[in-house]
């Protein structure tokens, strides 16, 4: 099939584009900037185009001849932009891509949302019917796009919405890197008791789910949480990173309240000047918001299986950080 991957030069997009090409699909990748592996994707045969999903003309041109859309593009960790930027990209941008896909007769549309739409999980593990309570503008705007996706499913364009957990793996210079970087020094500051639950998702497992959702008739109209088989406390995660790096690790515990206050103050002070704050509420939430999910629905409807466990995923990720010069 001919597949359009928005956000195609990012971490998840790059992994998906590679898998699609490996399995014989023709791929067009649309992103607002070049990625670390853009040239490698072009060398594999991907049609890489630079442009924003907020530009209707670029989106329409990129949609020509496409059978399936994998919509991964999102404003995620941009810290030096106004909140309206998240609305423009995550809501209006999704609407633009949906409308173009419908106009061009796309056979299926997969939307990559986030498990964050559920906010803090009060009674873990949560399934897709758990309360929707986004805690920040990223989570809010990702959820606001979900009903738009459902509308186009009702118009006759099959759609699937996936809500991934905490994605990590080789090729990611940001998400888990801060954990690895701190652990590599042999000491990790843990704010709070370290028992907050966290649900990782290895990149290859997520790509498996995205690929499964492309199949005709599979998951149509559905919303699915995607995560690894097991969830862990954040202290367990940190200790397993230490094992993956083969580093003797000391974890020191600190009260979390001062960090919460500092996060809000830093964001309030830096935002008016367009400066990325050194610490902000979403980063602090890692220490205090429970994220643990039931992936039974994805197993049943999509045939999803978590093939790479945490120990192996962390080992591969550690090796990539070392080989790439990050550690």
N, C-alpha and C positions, 0 to 999 in steps of 0.2 A: 504494500500500500504506500501511498504518498502521505507522509505525516508532517504536520507543522508542529514544531516544539517552540512555544514562546518561552522566553527565559532560557533559551537553548545553549547559551555559553556559560551559564552559571554552574554551580556545583552539581545540583541534581540534573539540570538540563544536559550537561556534558555527558554524564553517565548514561542518561536515557538515549541521547543521540547515538552514542557508541553502540549501545545494545541494539537499537533499531537497525543500524547499518549492518551490524554483525548478523542479524537475522533476516537480511535481505530486503529491507524497506528502503524507499527513497525518502530522504529527510531534508526538510528546510528548517533552519533554526533562526528565530528572530529574537534579538536581544537589543537592549539600549546601549550596550557597550561590548567591546571585545573581552573575551575571557582568557584565563590562563592557558587554555588549550584550543583556542579558536583556530589557529593554524593547523593543529593536528586534526581537528574536525573537518576542515576543508580538504586536507590531504586524504582523509578517508572517503571523501565524496559528498559531504554535507554542503548544502547551499546555505551558507551563513550570511545573514543580512543584519545590518545594524540599524535599529530604529525602535521607536517606542510604541507600545500597545495603545498609547493615548493618541496616536496619529492615525485617523481613519484611512487615509490614503495609503500609507505604508502597510497597514493591516490588510486592507482589501487586496492590494497587489500581492502580498505574501500568501493570501488564501487561494489564489488561482490554482486550480487543479488538485487541491488537497482532498484526501479522503477522510483523514482523522486528525483532530486537533488535540494536542496535549498542552493544556494551558497552565504553565508553571510560572510565568512572569509575575512578579510581585515586588512591591516596595516592602522591604523586610527590615534591614538594620541600618537604613539611612537615618543618621542622627542629626544631620545639619540641614534638615529640610522642615518646612512647616507641616503640621498634621494634615493639611489639605492635600498634600502630595500623596499621602496614603489613599485618600478618597479618589483622587484622580487616577492613580494606577490600579489599585485593587478593586475598585467598584466600577468607575466609568470605563477604565481600560478593559475590564472583563466584559462589560456590556458591549463595547466596540468589537471585541473579538468574537463574541457570541453572534452578534448581528451579521458580521461578515461571513462567519461560518454557515449560518442559516441561509444567507443569500446565495452562497456558492454551492449549496447542496451537500455540505459535509455529512458524512455517514455517521460519525460519532464524535462526541466532544467530552474529553476528560478534564475535569477541573481539580486542581491541586489546592485544597484549602489547608486547614491546620487543626490539630487536636486542641490548640489553644482557644478555640471558640468556646470550649467548656469551662475555661478558667480553672480555678482551684477545684480539685475533685474531693467532695466531702465524704463520699462513701465509695472508696476505690475497691475494685476496678470499675470504671464507668463504661457503659456502652453508648451507642449513637443517640439513645433517647435521653441521656443525662441532660440536666438543665444547661441552657446556653447562657453563659455569663462571661463574655470576653472582658479581660482585665486592662486592655490597652488599645490604642488606635490601630495597631496592626491586626490584632485578633478581631476587633470590631469590624474593620473593613473587609477582612477575609470572609467573615460570616455574612455581611450584607450582600456579598456577591452570590452566595449560595441560592437564595430564592430566584435570582436572575437566571441562573443555570437551570433551575427547575422549570421556569416559565418556558424556556426553549425546548425542554424535553416534552412539555405538554403541546408544543407547537409541531411536534413530529421529528425533531432532531434528537436522537438518543443521547443521553448524557449520563456520566458517572461522576460523583464527587468523592474524592478521597481526602481524609483528614490525617495526614502523617503525624507521628510522634516526633521525638527529637532525632533528627537525621544526623548521621556522622559517617565518616569513612575516608579512605584515600581520595585525595583531590580536593579536600576541604581545608582551606587555610584559615578558617575563622571559628566555626562552631565549637568543636571540642578542643581546638588548639590551645585556648587559654588554660584548660584543665591540664593538658599534656605539658604545657610550658611550665606551669607552677609545680606540678608533680616532679618534673625532671630535676628540679632544684632540691628535691628531697624533703620539702616541707609544704604543707597545704593549709591555708587558713580556712577553717570551717565556721561559718557564722550560723549559730543555732545548734541544735542537737545532732544534725546530720541524718536524721531519720525521715526527712521529706522524701516522698517517692518520686522516682524518675523513670520514664519509659523510653529507652533508646530504640532507634531504628537504623539498622545498617543500610547503607546506600543501595547495595545490591538487592536487599529485600524489598526496598521501596520500588526499585525499577521492576522487579518481578510483579508487583501489584499494578504498576502503571501499564505494563505489557498485558497483563491478564484482563484489565479493564477495557482494552481495545477490541477484544474479541466480540463479534456480532452477537447480540442478545445477552451478553454477560453483564450483570449488574445494572442494566438499563434503569434509569430513574432513581438509583440507589445512592445512599451516602454511607461511606465506610471508613472506620478508623483503621489505620495501618500502623503496626508497630511490631517489634520483635516479640518472641513468645513470652519472655519474662520481663518484669519490671523490678527495680532495685531501689534501695535507699541511696541517696546521693553519696553517703560515705562509702557504701559498697562500690559505687561507680569509681570514685576516686582511688580506692585501694586497688581495684582491678586495673586501673590505668598504671599504677605503680608496678604491678606485676607484669604488665605488658612491656613496660620500659626496663624492667629488672632493676628498679631503684628502691633502696630502703626508704620508707616513707614515714614521716612524722606528721600527724594531723593535730593541729592546735585549734581548740574551740574558743569562739568569741561570741558575745551577745549580739543578736541580730538587729535590735532596735536602732542603735546608732547608725548602722549601715543603711537601714530603710530611710531614715531622716536625711542622711547624706545624699542618697540617690535622688530624692525629690528636690533637694536644694540645688544640687549640681545641674539637674536638668532645667530647673527654673532660671538659674543664672546664665547658663550657656545658650539656651534656645534663642533668646532675642538677638544674639550676636552671630547666629549660624555656626556655632562651635559645637563639635561633638563632645559631649560631657564624658569625663573619665569613668564615671559611674552613673547609672540611671536606674529607674524603678524596674524595668524589665530584666535587667541583669541581676538585681537583688532578688527578684522573684524566684530565681533558680534555687535559692536557699530555703524558700518557705512555701512554695506552691506545689501541692501534690499532683502528679501526673501519672496515672496508672489506668490502663484500659483493657477492656475485654474485646479481643479481635475475632470472636466467634463468627460474627456476621460475614466478615471478609473471607474467612475460611470456607464458610458454607456457600456463599453466593459467587465468589470470585475464584474459589479454589486456591486461595492464598495460603502460602506456607512460609514460615520464617526459617530459611535454610542456614543462615550464618548466625551463630550465637555471639554473645557479647565478648567472650574471651578471644575467640578467633577474630572477630571484627576489630577489637582493640589492638590485637597483635598486628594485623595488616595495616591499621591506621598508624600505629607507632613506627612501623617500618617505613611507611611512605613519608612521614614527617622527617625521619632521619635521612632517607635517601634524597629528599627534596631540599635539605639544608635548613629546615625549620628548627630542628633540635640538634 
